[in-house]
Amino acid sequence: MRKLPLLFLSAVLVAAAGAGAARANVILSELCDPTNNYTTDRFIEIYNTGPDAVDLTSWSVVAVANNVDVTTWALSGTVAAGQAMVCGGPSTVSGFTVNFPSAVWATSAAYTNWNGKAGDGAKLKNASGTVIDNVLATGTEFENKDMVRNSPITAPNTTFTFSEWTATTVLLATNGTPGTHNGSTPPPVVSGPVISGLATVPVSPPASTDVYVQASVVDTSAAIAAVTLYWGTSAASQANTIAMSLLSGSTYRTDTAIPGQVAGASVYYKVSADDGATVSVSSILSYTIPGGGGGTGAPTISYVGETSDSTLLVAFSEAVEQTSAETPGNYTVGALTAVNAVRDPVLTSQVTVTVRNIPAGTQTLTVNGVADLTATVEYGATAGFKYIDVSIPAGYYDSAIGLKGSALRVALHNIIKGHTAGSYAGALVSFGTTDVKPSGKIWDVYSDIPGGTPPYEYAFGQTGQGAGEDLGYNREHCFPQSWFGGVSPTYSDLWVLYPTDSYVNGKRSNYSYGKVGTASWTSLNGSKLGSSASAGFSGTVFEPIDAFKGDLARSTFYVATRYFNEDSSWPGSDCAVHSQLLPWAAAQYMAWSVGDLPSWKERLRNGAIYAIQHNRNPFVDHPEFVSMIYDSNAVILAVDAGTAAGSTRLRPNAPNPFRTRTTIGFDLARHERVTLGIYDVTGRRVRTLARGSELAAGSHQLEWNGRNDAGALLRAGLYFCRLDAGTASETRRIVFAR
């Protein structure tokens, strides 16, 4: 999902000038989501098609994102006959007049995802609150496009009718027609290939390392016929050529690599794209291999990263000589001296250094006596770094010891609730501590490939978005904000936020995580979007790569625990009732958590977040808690907040597992209509033990013999028993062993 730092008005307006006045209509005339500068230059245009001015006092516009009403604006003032007015941000990059600037846009940006995709749009309400015009995308009608209402349309429409519009892909907002409505003339089309996002892989290549180049190429006027890289070691000549092929989406990558160069060498490169009619060429970029080995300077420290609770990865600007690099006494952190140092046998510019008892916080590494390959020695080189304490505070989980199931979840909730909430904007700063690779680059779970070469990496501050990957990162709610209504403190909870590539973030949208059967799209690191192959759910899901499945699953379990019984207003999703996971999701994420146990990266993140917001993710510290809650007859659906705890409840069945029959007990706080059903792992009800039965307050018991409603014996396996009593609903796991 995209998170916008700025919200714009999205609406269609219709008004009557007053009793007895001639009819005057104001309609939504243009919605623009340009490919470039989208965060500042998106706009909505309204147009008065009638003969009279229209007073908009007391009307309101509701912005809709992901089918959720995210914010409402009160309207006032007058729009003249034949006048087009632009709604947008208070400042634009491309430069066009915004007629409705308002401070509310800056404050409402925190909870919107308006980007032209399914479920995005707006509705206009008149003074009595009636919706009189409505726009709601069913697909990607105006994503990266300018959508103009056709000139014959003069009246509002409460049903979005795409035939009333013309949509054209645009790069800039000013490729549209802000402030001048002319639906019969589509906005000018940007012709020819557009090249952006050039990057090398790896980003900062060391000596003798082969380098691939990739770029985003978009052409709205014709099919791209060829993309070619030109390179050389002189700014005046790039005579070498390498063909580039489509890798994913709009990203092209060189078929072969630029050969590795010696330390100190510079490589200059550019990309050409041809659509058969127009050839576009990018500007010339370059990279320089660190060092030089020519004795022109001593090795400097490029970065320092924490790789265990006592080990640092120290990267130098060039290859270092082995004996001096592996002398522990050459490395100190304050008064602490290293006890071990080992140079990487392949990346000879990197050394792992062991220093015991480093205190948490900002520290400084000092290096003396390390030489490069020409015997030039570095004295007094320093580099600052943040050392994170990953240890669990003494006694932190004492109140949870010995518990399981719902009791364990409640205990964990009480431990981690009430955290120190930061701001959504502040998350970008927090990522500088919580999501840093040892190399100093940002840790993006949607682009990184642990143990391999990521297709691209981001330095901190490279936020933004474009028509493909590698054009900027943003903040991803792993538990999308449309699922929890954008409320605080969930909105800024660092356990719900991750830095991710903005384009992949948009592709993920608000789909549940799950196992993909047939992929409709695959990211450059292998994350997928497509039809679900997770048992019990058949919709669209997003599947991260194996190395991060456990991370994201444990963040989801955190949400279900941290916000347990604080989620009554949450809209929910395909995988959760409010914050509580549905059976199919709990089973899938539990499997991911077991298959991908917490890595050092995740432990560092836990320690860093604890230092910032003073709560931890229990499932990172104790991954066994997942199965102790979700495999121990625990309540896995929400209990209505209005029901007193312990009054209306579904008790564990006994025996469990069972072979011939099991007894299911439940308690009612008051006289209620009760439905009690047995469901298989797909969510299909296979047996109804009570259907709307009126039962008195108190304790009750029913038996199940492992058979369906037709009397046939069911197969052994996992089933779910669900109690619905009034507004309360609880579900427990039952294992039929046969």
Buried (B, 14 or more C-beta within 10 A) or exposed (E): BBBBBBBBBBBBBBBBBEEEBEEBBBBBBBBBBBBBBBBBBBBBBBBBBBEBBBBBEEBBBBBBBBEBEBBEBEBEEEBEBEBBBBBBBEEBBBEBEBBBBBEBBEEBBBBBBBBBBBBBBBBBBBEEEEEBBBBBBEEBBBBBBBBBBEBEBEEBBBEBEBEBBBBBBBBBBBBBBBBEBBBEEBBEEBBBBBBBBBBBBBBBBBBEBEBBBBBBBBBBEBEBEBBBBBBBBEEEEBEBEBEBEEBBBBBBBBEEBBEBBEBBBEBBBBBBBBBEEEBBBBEBBBBBBBBBBEEEEBBBBBBBBBBEBBBBBBBBBBBBBBEBBBBBEBBBBEEBEBEBBBBBEEEBBBBBBBBEEBEBEEBEBBBBEBBBBBEBBBEEBEBEBBBBBBEBEEEBBEEBEEBBBBBBBBBBBEBBBEBEBBEBEEBBEBBBBBBBBBBBBBBBBBBBEBEEEBBBBBEBEBBBBBBBBBBBBBBBBBBBBBBBBBBEBBBBBBBBBBBBBBBBBBBBBBBBBBBBBEBEBBBBBBBBBBBBBBBBBBEBBBBBBEBBBBBBBBBBBBBBBBBBBBBEEBBBBBBBBBBBBBBBBBBBBBBBBBEBEBBBBBBBBBBBBBBBBEBBBBBBBBBEBBEBBBBBBBBBBBBBBEBEEEEBBBBBBEEBEBEEEBBBBBBBBEEBEBBBBBBBBEBEBBBEBBEEBEBEEEEBEBEBEBBBEEEEEBEEEBBBBBBBBBEBBBBBBBBBEE
